[in-house]
Amino acid sequence: MTATTSKDQPFSGQTAIVTGAASGIGLATLELLHAQGARIVAVDRDDAVRALTRPGVEPLVADISQEDSAALAVKTAMDHFGRLDILVNNAGVIINKPVIDMTLDDWNGILAVNATGAFLFSREAMRVMAPAGRGAIVNVGSYACYQAFPTIAAYAASKGALAQLTRALSLEAIEHGIRVNAVGSGDVVTNITNHIHADGPGFLAEHGKNAPIRRAAEPREIAEVIAFLASEKASYIVGAVVMADGGMSVALR
């Protein structure tokens, strides 16, 4: 491999699991890591993930919140590619509802995917990464873990839990050579916005102006941060929540 190829494909020979890979940040991350040499297990509960079949990509339709799904994703990586180097816990769901109107199922459904799912996938990934003495786990969080907003209490709680999971788990994982970090995204142009606002694109265009950068992020911009944290360029970064929110978390403090 030439020096140029190594630079262009820093993940050559590595395998990554990306959850929530069918669209948005997950899809952008899959495409970026794959272009840089990684083999990917693309996990999503949406059947659309099946369309991602291509050399070096293995799609898997699965419910992120289920213990069996995490074990199956890791098994798929090992069976098809023989190793696991990177886990991107990107899958996330949101509900726009005041707490007074929220059911226990509403609450549990958000926490199950956004927090418990990350725990389950991290645990199963670490069971393979630890014996190898290497690995990187990147969680996709939100500036909602720092700032409170009405009608998204369950989402904010789940992202707060994810930020603390990142920090606590990083101290355990680094003993095995595994780095755990997170990216805290701001408003991003993804389909998830349609779940909290009838006019998703219009809402993002307007709400994005609240950030100092005056716009919402494109999925690729968050994927670039994820790829950096997963790479050797971030070899000394452990337990960090890197805010990629256009300055929103700073402006609101």
C-alpha positions in Angstrom: 0.0 0.0 0.0 1.4 3.4 -0.9 1.6 6.3 1.4 -1.0 8.1 -0.6 -3.4 5.1 -0.4 -2.9 4.9 3.3 -3.7 8.6 3.8 -6.8 8.4 1.6 -8.0 5.2 3.2 -7.1 5.4 6.9 -9.7 2.7 7.8 -8.4 0.1 5.3 -8.8 -3.4 6.7 -10.9 -2.2 9.6 -14.5 -3.1 10.3 -17.2 -0.8 11.7 -20.8 -1.3 13.0 -23.0 1.8 12.3 -26.4 1.9 13.8 -29.2 4.0 12.3 -27.4 3.6 9.0 -30.3 3.8 6.6 -30.5 7.6 6.5 -29.2 10.9 7.9 -26.0 10.9 10.0 -25.8 7.2 10.0 -25.8 6.9 6.2 -23.4 9.8 5.8 -21.0 8.0 8.3 -21.4 4.7 6.5 -20.5 6.3 3.2 -17.5 8.2 4.6 -16.0 5.3 6.5 -16.6 3.0 3.5 -14.9 5.4 1.1 -11.9 5.5 3.5 -11.5 1.7 3.4 -13.7 0.4 6.2 -16.0 -2.7 5.9 -19.4 -1.9 7.4 -22.2 -3.7 9.2 -25.1 -1.3 8.6 -27.8 -1.7 11.2 -31.3 -0.1 11.1 -34.8 -1.1 12.0 -35.9 0.4 8.6 -36.0 -2.1 5.8 -34.4 0.7 3.6 -31.1 -0.5 5.0 -31.3 -3.6 2.8 -30.7 -1.3 -0.3 -27.2 -0.6 1.0 -25.8 -3.9 -0.2 -22.5 -3.3 -1.9 -19.0 -4.8 -1.6 -17.8 -4.4 2.0 -21.2 -3.5 3.4 -23.4 -6.0 5.2 -26.9 -4.6 5.9 -28.8 -5.8 9.0 -32.4 -5.1 9.8 -32.7 -5.1 13.6 -34.2 -3.3 16.6 -31.4 -1.4 18.3 -33.1 -1.7 21.7 -33.0 -5.5 21.8 -30.1 -7.5 23.4 -30.2 -10.1 20.6 -29.8 -7.4 18.0 -26.5 -6.2 19.5 -25.1 -9.7 19.7 -26.2 -10.4 16.1 -24.5 -7.2 14.8 -21.2 -8.2 16.4 -21.5 -11.8 15.1 -22.2 -10.5 11.6 -19.1 -8.4 11.7 -17.0 -11.3 12.9 -18.5 -13.8 10.5 -18.2 -11.6 7.4 -15.1 -9.6 8.1 -13.3 -11.4 10.9 -12.8 -8.4 13.2 -14.4 -5.4 14.7 -12.6 -2.1 15.2 -15.2 0.7 15.3 -18.7 1.0 16.7 -20.8 4.1 15.9 -23.9 4.3 18.2 -25.9 6.7 16.0 -29.5 5.3 16.1 -31.8 7.7 17.8 -35.5 8.5 18.1 -37.4 11.5 19.4 -41.0 12.3 20.5 -42.5 15.8 20.7 -44.9 15.6 23.6 -45.3 17.4 27.0 -44.5 15.1 30.0 -48.1 15.5 31.2 -49.3 13.8 28.1 -46.5 11.2 27.8 -47.1 7.6 28.4 -44.7 5.2 30.1 -44.3 3.5 26.7 -43.4 6.8 25.1 -40.7 7.4 27.7 -39.4 3.8 27.7 -39.3 3.8 23.9 -37.0 6.8 23.7 -34.6 5.6 26.4 -34.6 2.0 25.0 -33.1 3.1 21.7 -31.1 6.2 22.6 -29.5 5.0 25.8 -30.1 1.3 26.4 -29.3 0.5 22.7 -25.9 2.3 23.0 -25.2 0.3 26.2 -26.1 -3.0 24.6 -24.1 -2.5 21.4 -21.1 -1.1 23.4 -21.1 -4.1 25.7 -21.2 -6.6 22.9 -18.6 -4.7 20.8 -16.2 -4.5 23.8 -16.4 -8.2 24.3 -14.7 -8.6 21.0 -12.5 -5.5 21.0 -11.1 -6.1 24.5 -9.3 -9.4 23.7 -7.8 -7.6 20.6 -6.6 -4.7 22.7 -8.0 -2.1 20.4 -11.1 -0.3 19.2 -13.1 2.9 19.1 -16.6 3.6 20.1 -18.3 6.8 19.0 -21.7 7.8 20.4 -23.9 10.4 18.6 -25.3 12.7 21.2 -26.9 16.1 21.1 -26.6 19.6 22.5 -29.9 18.7 24.2 -27.8 16.9 26.8 -26.7 20.3 28.1 -29.7 22.5 27.3 -33.3 22.1 28.3 -36.2 22.4 25.8 -39.9 21.9 26.4 -41.7 18.8 24.9 -38.6 16.7 24.4 -37.9 15.7 28.0 -37.4 12.0 27.2 -35.0 12.8 24.3 -33.0 15.2 26.5 -32.9 12.7 29.3 -31.7 10.0 26.9 -28.9 12.2 25.5 -27.8 13.2 28.9 -27.6 9.5 29.8 -25.6 8.9 26.7 -23.1 11.6 27.5 -22.5 10.2 30.9 -22.3 6.7 29.6 -19.6 7.9 27.2 -17.6 9.4 30.1 -18.0 6.5 32.5 -17.5 3.8 29.9 -14.4 5.4 28.5 -12.6 4.9 31.9 -13.3 1.1 31.7 -12.7 0.7 28.0 -9.3 2.4 27.8 -7.9 -0.3 30.1 -8.5 -2.6 27.1 -7.1 -0.2 24.5 -10.6 1.0 23.5 -11.4 4.7 23.2 -14.9 5.9 23.8 -16.0 9.3 22.8 -19.1 11.2 21.6 -20.1 13.9 19.2 -22.8 16.3 20.4 -24.7 17.4 17.3 -26.9 20.4 16.9 -29.7 20.8 14.4 -29.0 18.5 11.5 -30.9 18.2 8.2 -32.3 14.7 8.8 -35.7 12.9 8.7 -35.8 12.9 12.5 -36.9 16.5 12.5 -40.1 15.5 10.7 -41.1 13.6 13.9 -41.1 16.8 16.0 -42.3 19.4 13.5 -44.8 19.1 10.6 -42.6 21.3 8.4 -39.3 19.7 9.1 -37.2 21.5 6.4 -38.9 24.9 7.2 -38.3 24.4 10.9 -34.7 23.6 10.4 -34.1 26.6 8.2 -35.6 28.9 10.8 -34.3 27.2 13.9 -30.8 26.8 12.5 -30.6 30.6 12.5 -30.5 30.5 16.3 -27.0 28.9 16.2 -24.1 31.3 15.9 -23.2 29.7 12.5 -26.8 30.6 11.4 -27.7 27.3 9.8 -28.4 23.6 10.5 -25.6 21.1 9.8 -25.5 18.7 6.9 -25.2 15.0 7.9 -21.7 14.8 6.3 -20.4 17.5 8.7 -21.3 15.3 11.7 -20.0 12.2 10.0 -16.6 13.9 9.6 -16.3 14.4 13.3 -17.3 10.8 13.9 -14.7 9.6 11.5 -12.1 11.7 13.2 -12.9 10.3 16.6 -12.8 6.8 15.3 -9.4 7.3 13.6 -5.8 7.2 14.9 -5.8 11.0 14.6 -7.8 11.1 17.8 -5.6 8.5 19.6 -5.2 10.7 22.7 -8.9 11.6 23.0 -10.8 9.6 25.6 -14.2 10.3 27.2 -14.8 13.5 25.3 -18.1 14.8 24.1 -17.1 16.9 21.1 -19.7 19.5 20.4 -20.5 19.9 16.7 -23.5 22.2 17.1 -22.6 25.4 15.3 -21.9 27.1 18.6 -25.4 26.5 19.9 -24.4 25.1 23.3 -22.0 28.0 23.9 -24.6 30.6 22.9 -27.3 29.2 25.1 -25.2 28.9 28.3 
